Amino acid sequence: MANQAQIDAVEQLLIALLNTQEMNFVSSKVFEDAKGALMGSDGPPGTTEKTQAVNYLAHLRLQLK
């Protein structure tokens, strides 16, 4: 399986999970925690990579209904 196919599948799983009624109330906290992790030592090594990751996280957040 191609790496991109795996990423696409995990992304859709995450969006589906966060769109459930049970997860709706915690999704803001989840995105803030993820952003903090990306910008910290758990994130990618460079400033450009961190910025790209945070921007993509913002894109994913917009996918929520």
Distance bins in CASP14 RR format, pairs under 12 A and 6 or more apart:
PFRMAT RR
TARGET T0000
AUTHOR 0000-0000-0000
RMODE 2
METHOD distances of the structure
MODEL  1
1 7 0 0 0 0 0 1 0 0 0 0 0
1 8 0 0 0 0 0 1 0 0 0 0 0
1 9 0 0 0 0 1 0 0 0 0 0 0
1 10 0 0 0 0 0 1 0 0 0 0 0
2 8 0 0 0 0 1 0 0 0 0 0 0
2 9 0 0 0 0 0 1 0 0 0 0 0
3 9 0 0 0 0 0 1 0 0 0 0 0
3 10 0 0 0 0 0 1 0 0 0 0 0
4 10 0 0 0 0 0 1 0 0 0 0 0
4 11 0 0 0 0 0 1 0 0 0 0 0
5 11 0 0 0 0 0 1 0 0 0 0 0
5 12 0 0 0 0 0 1 0 0 0 0 0
6 12 0 0 0 0 0 1 0 0 0 0 0
6 13 0 0 0 0 0 1 0 0 0 0 0
7 13 0 0 0 0 0 1 0 0 0 0 0
7 14 0 0 0 0 0 1 0 0 0 0 0
7 56 0 0 0 0 0 1 0 0 0 0 0
7 60 0 0 0 0 0 1 0 0 0 0 0
8 14 0 0 0 0 0 1 0 0 0 0 0
8 15 0 0 0 0 0 1 0 0 0 0 0
9 15 0 0 0 0 0 1 0 0 0 0 0
9 16 0 0 0 0 0 1 0 0 0 0 0
10 16 0 0 0 0 0 1 0 0 0 0 0
10 17 0 0 0 0 0 1 0 0 0 0 0
10 60 0 0 0 0 0 1 0 0 0 0 0
11 17 0 0 0 0 0 1 0 0 0 0 0
11 18 0 0 0 0 0 1 0 0 0 0 0
11 56 0 0 0 0 1 0 0 0 0 0 0
11 57 0 0 0 0 0 1 0 0 0 0 0
11 59 0 0 0 0 0 1 0 0 0 0 0
11 60 1 0 0 1 0 0 0 0 0 0 0
11 63 0 0 0 0 1 0 0 0 0 0 0
12 18 0 0 0 0 0 1 0 0 0 0 0
12 19 0 0 0 0 0 1 0 0 0 0 0
12 60 0 0 0 0 0 1 0 0 0 0 0
12 63 0 0 0 0 1 0 0 0 0 0 0
13 19 0 0 0 0 0 1 0 0 0 0 0
13 20 0 0 0 0 0 1 0 0 0 0 0
13 60 0 0 0 0 0 1 0 0 0 0 0
14 20 0 0 0 0 0 1 0 0 0 0 0
14 23 0 0 0 0 1 0 0 0 0 0 0
14 27 0 0 0 0 0 1 0 0 0 0 0
14 30 0 0 0 0 1 0 0 0 0 0 0
14 31 0 0 0 0 0 1 0 0 0 0 0
14 34 0 0 0 0 1 0 0 0 0 0 0
14 57 0 0 0 0 0 1 0 0 0 0 0
14 60 1 0 0 1 0 0 0 0 0 0 0
14 61 0 0 0 0 0 1 0 0 0 0 0
14 63 0 0 0 0 1 0 0 0 0 0 0
14 64 0 0 0 0 1 0 0 0 0 0 0
15 23 0 0 0 0 0 1 0 0 0 0 0
15 27 0 0 0 0 0 1 0 0 0 0 0
15 30 0 0 0 0 0 1 0 0 0 0 0
15 31 0 0 0 0 0 1 0 0 0 0 0
15 59 0 0 0 0 0 1 0 0 0 0 0
15 60 1 0 0 1 0 0 0 0 0 0 0
15 61 0 0 0 0 1 0 0 0 0 0 0
15 62 0 0 0 0 0 1 0 0 0 0 0
15 63 1 0 1 0 0 0 0 0 0 0 0
15 64 1 0 0 1 0 0 0 0 0 0 0
15 65 0 0 0 0 1 0 0 0 0 0 0
16 22 0 0 0 0 0 1 0 0 0 0 0
16 23 0 0 0 0 1 0 0 0 0 0 0
16 60 0 0 0 0 0 1 0 0 0 0 0
16 63 0 0 0 0 0 1 0 0 0 0 0
16 64 0 0 0 0 0 1 0 0 0 0 0
16 65 0 0 0 0 0 1 0 0 0 0 0
17 23 1 0 1 0 0 0 0 0 0 0 0
17 24 0 0 0 0 0 1 0 0 0 0 0
17 26 0 0 0 0 0 1 0 0 0 0 0
17 27 0 0 0 0 1 0 0 0 0 0 0
17 30 0 0 0 0 1 0 0 0 0 0 0
17 60 0 0 0 0 0 1 0 0 0 0 0
17 64 0 0 0 0 0 1 0 0 0 0 0
18 24 1 0 0 1 0 0 0 0 0 0 0
18 25 0 0 0 0 0 1 0 0 0 0 0
18 26 0 0 0 0 1 0 0 0 0 0 0
18 27 1 0 1 0 0 0 0 0 0 0 0
18 28 0 0 0 0 0 1 0 0 0 0 0
18 29 0 0 0 0 0 1 0 0 0 0 0
18 30 1 0 0 1 0 0 0 0 0 0 0
18 31 0 0 0 0 1 0 0 0 0 0 0
18 34 0 0 0 0 0 1 0 0 0 0 0
18 57 0 0 0 0 0 1 0 0 0 0 0
18 60 0 0 0 0 1 0 0 0 0 0 0
18 61 0 0 0 0 1 0 0 0 0 0 0
18 62 0 0 0 0 0 1 0 0 0 0 0
18 63 0 0 0 0 1 0 0 0 0 0 0
18 64 1 0 1 0 0 0 0 0 0 0 0
18 65 0 0 0 0 1 0 0 0 0 0 0
19 27 0 0 0 0 1 0 0 0 0 0 0
19 60 0 0 0 0 0 1 0 0 0 0 0
19 61 0 0 0 0 0 1 0 0 0 0 0
19 63 0 0 0 0 1 0 0 0 0 0 0
19 64 1 0 1 0 0 0 0 0 0 0 0
19 65 1 0 1 0 0 0 0 0 0 0 0
20 26 0 0 0 0 0 1 0 0 0 0 0
20 27 0 0 0 0 1 0 0 0 0 0 0
20 64 0 0 0 0 0 1 0 0 0 0 0
20 65 0 0 0 0 0 1 0 0 0 0 0
21 27 0 0 0 0 0 1 0 0 0 0 0
21 65 0 0 0 0 0 1 0 0 0 0 0
23 29 0 0 0 0 0 1 0 0 0 0 0
23 30 1 0 0 1 0 0 0 0 0 0 0
23 31 0 0 0 0 0 1 0 0 0 0 0
23 64 0 0 0 0 1 0 0 0 0 0 0
23 65 0 0 0 0 0 1 0 0 0 0 0
24 30 0 0 0 0 0 1 0 0 0 0 0
24 64 0 0 0 0 1 0 0 0 0 0 0
24 65 0 0 0 0 1 0 0 0 0 0 0
26 32 0 0 0 0 0 1 0 0 0 0 0
26 33 0 0 0 0 1 0 0 0 0 0 0
26 64 0 0 0 0 0 1 0 0 0 0 0
27 33 0 0 0 0 0 1 0 0 0 0 0
27 34 0 0 0 0 0 1 0 0 0 0 0
27 57 0 0 0 0 0 1 0 0 0 0 0
27 60 0 0 0 0 0 1 0 0 0 0 0
27 61 1 0 0 1 0 0 0 0 0 0 0
27 62 0 0 0 0 0 1 0 0 0 0 0
27 63 0 0 0 0 0 1 0 0 0 0 0
27 64 1 0 0 1 0 0 0 0 0 0 0
27 65 0 0 0 0 0 1 0 0 0 0 0
28 34 0 0 0 0 0 1 0 0 0 0 0
28 35 0 0 0 0 0 1 0 0 0 0 0
28 61 0 0 0 0 1 0 0 0 0 0 0
28 64 0 0 0 0 1 0 0 0 0 0 0
29 35 0 0 0 0 0 1 0 0 0 0 0
29 36 0 0 0 0 0 1 0 0 0 0 0
30 36 0 0 0 0 0 1 0 0 0 0 0
30 37 0 0 0 0 0 1 0 0 0 0 0
30 57 0 0 0 0 0 1 0 0 0 0 0
30 60 0 0 0 0 0 1 0 0 0 0 0
30 61 0 0 0 0 1 0 0 0 0 0 0
30 64 0 0 0 0 0 1 0 0 0 0 0
31 37 0 0 0 0 0 1 0 0 0 0 0
31 38 0 0 0 0 0 1 0 0 0 0 0
31 54 0 0 0 0 0 1 0 0 0 0 0
31 56 0 0 0 0 0 1 0 0 0 0 0
31 57 1 0 0 1 0 0 0 0 0 0 0
31 58 0 0 0 0 1 0 0 0 0 0 0
31 59 0 0 0 0 0 1 0 0 0 0 0
31 60 1 0 0 1 0 0 0 0 0 0 0
31 61 1 0 1 0 0 0 0 0 0 0 0
31 62 0 0 0 0 0 1 0 0 0 0 0
31 63 0 0 0 0 0 1 0 0 0 0 0
31 64 0 0 0 0 1 0 0 0 0 0 0
32 38 0 0 0 0 0 1 0 0 0 0 0
32 39 0 0 0 0 0 1 0 0 0 0 0
32 54 0 0 0 0 0 1 0 0 0 0 0
32 57 0 0 0 0 1 0 0 0 0 0 0
32 58 0 0 0 0 0 1 0 0 0 0 0
32 61 0 0 0 0 1 0 0 0 0 0 0
33 39 0 0 0 0 0 1 0 0 0 0 0
33 40 0 0 0 0 0 1 0 0 0 0 0
33 42 0 0 0 0 0 1 0 0 0 0 0
33 57 0 0 0 0 0 1 0 0 0 0 0
34 40 0 0 0 0 0 1 0 0 0 0 0
34 42 0 0 0 0 1 0 0 0 0 0 0
34 43 0 0 0 0 1 0 0 0 0 0 0
34 53 0 0 0 0 1 0 0 0 0 0 0
34 54 0 0 0 0 1 0 0 0 0 0 0
34 56 0 0 0 0 0 1 0 0 0 0 0
34 57 1 0 1 0 0 0 0 0 0 0 0
34 58 0 0 0 0 0 1 0 0 0 0 0
34 60 0 0 0 0 1 0 0 0 0 0 0
34 61 0 0 0 0 1 0 0 0 0 0 0
35 42 0 0 0 0 0 1 0 0 0 0 0
35 43 0 0 0 0 0 1 0 0 0 0 0
35 50 0 0 0 0 1 0 0 0 0 0 0
35 51 0 0 0 0 0 1 0 0 0 0 0
35 53 0 0 0 0 1 0 0 0 0 0 0
35 54 1 0 1 0 0 0 0 0 0 0 0
35 55 0 0 0 0 0 1 0 0 0 0 0
35 56 0 0 0 0 0 1 0 0 0 0 0
35 57 1 0 1 0 0 0 0 0 0 0 0
35 58 0 0 0 0 1 0 0 0 0 0 0
35 60 0 0 0 0 0 1 0 0 0 0 0
35 61 0 0 0 0 1 0 0 0 0 0 0
36 42 0 0 0 0 1 0 0 0 0 0 0
36 43 0 0 0 0 1 0 0 0 0 0 0
36 50 0 0 0 0 1 0 0 0 0 0 0
36 53 0 0 0 0 0 1 0 0 0 0 0
36 54 0 0 0 0 1 0 0 0 0 0 0
36 57 0 0 0 0 1 0 0 0 0 0 0
37 43 1 0 0 1 0 0 0 0 0 0 0
37 44 0 0 0 0 0 1 0 0 0 0 0
37 50 0 0 0 0 0 1 0 0 0 0 0
37 53 0 0 0 0 1 0 0 0 0 0 0
37 54 0 0 0 0 0 1 0 0 0 0 0
37 57 0 0 0 0 1 0 0 0 0 0 0
38 44 1 0 0 1 0 0 0 0 0 0 0
38 45 0 0 0 0 0 1 0 0 0 0 0
38 46 0 0 0 0 0 1 0 0 0 0 0
38 47 0 0 0 0 0 1 0 0 0 0 0
38 49 0 0 0 0 1 0 0 0 0 0 0
38 50 1 0 0 1 0 0 0 0 0 0 0
38 51 0 0 0 0 1 0 0 0 0 0 0
38 52 0 0 0 0 1 0 0 0 0 0 0
38 53 1 0 1 0 0 0 0 0 0 0 0
38 54 1 0 1 0 0 0 0 0 0 0 0
38 55 0 0 0 0 0 1 0 0 0 0 0
38 56 0 0 0 0 1 0 0 0 0 0 0
38 57 1 0 0 1 0 0 0 0 0 0 0
38 58 0 0 0 0 0 1 0 0 0 0 0
38 60 0 0 0 0 0 1 0 0 0 0 0
39 46 0 0 0 0 0 1 0 0 0 0 0
39 47 0 0 0 0 1 0 0 0 0 0 0
39 49 0 0 0 0 0 1 0 0 0 0 0
39 50 1 0 1 0 0 0 0 0 0 0 0
39 51 0 0 0 0 1 0 0 0 0 0 0
39 52 0 0 0 0 0 1 0 0 0 0 0
39 53 0 0 0 0 1 0 0 0 0 0 0
39 54 1 0 0 1 0 0 0 0 0 0 0
39 55 0 0 0 0 0 1 0 0 0 0 0
39 57 0 0 0 0 0 1 0 0 0 0 0
40 46 0 0 0 0 0 1 0 0 0 0 0
40 47 0 0 0 0 0 1 0 0 0 0 0
40 49 0 0 0 0 0 1 0 0 0 0 0
40 50 1 0 0 1 0 0 0 0 0 0 0
40 53 0 0 0 0 0 1 0 0 0 0 0
40 54 0 0 0 0 0 1 0 0 0 0 0
41 50 0 0 0 0 0 1 0 0 0 0 0
42 50 0 0 0 0 0 1 0 0 0 0 0
42 53 0 0 0 0 0 1 0 0 0 0 0
43 49 1 0 0 1 0 0 0 0 0 0 0
43 50 1 0 0 1 0 0 0 0 0 0 0
43 51 0 0 0 0 0 1 0 0 0 0 0
43 52 0 0 0 0 0 1 0 0 0 0 0
43 53 1 0 0 1 0 0 0 0 0 0 0
43 54 0 0 0 0 1 0 0 0 0 0 0
43 57 0 0 0 0 0 1 0 0 0 0 0
44 50 1 0 1 0 0 0 0 0 0 0 0
44 51 0 0 0 0 1 0 0 0 0 0 0
44 52 1 0 0 1 0 0 0 0 0 0 0
44 53 1 0 1 0 0 0 0 0 0 0 0
44 54 0 0 0 0 1 0 0 0 0 0 0
44 56 0 0 0 0 0 1 0 0 0 0 0
44 57 0 0 0 0 0 1 0 0 0 0 0
45 53 0 0 0 0 0 1 0 0 0 0 0
46 52 0 0 0 0 1 0 0 0 0 0 0
46 53 0 0 0 0 1 0 0 0 0 0 0
46 54 0 0 0 0 0 1 0 0 0 0 0
47 53 0 0 0 0 0 1 0 0 0 0 0
47 54 0 0 0 0 0 1 0 0 0 0 0
48 54 0 0 0 0 0 1 0 0 0 0 0
48 55 0 0 0 0 0 1 0 0 0 0 0
49 55 0 0 0 0 0 1 0 0 0 0 0
49 56 0 0 0 0 0 1 0 0 0 0 0
50 56 0 0 0 0 0 1 0 0 0 0 0
50 57 0 0 0 0 0 1 0 0 0 0 0
51 57 0 0 0 0 0 1 0 0 0 0 0
51 58 0 0 0 0 0 1 0 0 0 0 0
52 58 0 0 0 0 0 1 0 0 0 0 0
52 59 0 0 0 0 0 1 0 0 0 0 0
53 59 0 0 0 0 0 1 0 0 0 0 0
53 60 0 0 0 0 0 1 0 0 0 0 0
54 60 0 0 0 0 0 1 0 0 0 0 0
54 61 0 0 0 0 0 1 0 0 0 0 0
55 61 0 0 0 0 0 1 0 0 0 0 0
55 62 0 0 0 0 0 1 0 0 0 0 0
56 62 0 0 0 0 0 1 0 0 0 0 0
56 63 0 0 0 0 0 1 0 0 0 0 0
57 63 0 0 0 0 0 1 0 0 0 0 0
57 64 0 0 0 0 0 1 0 0 0 0 0
58 64 0 0 0 0 0 1 0 0 0 0 0
END
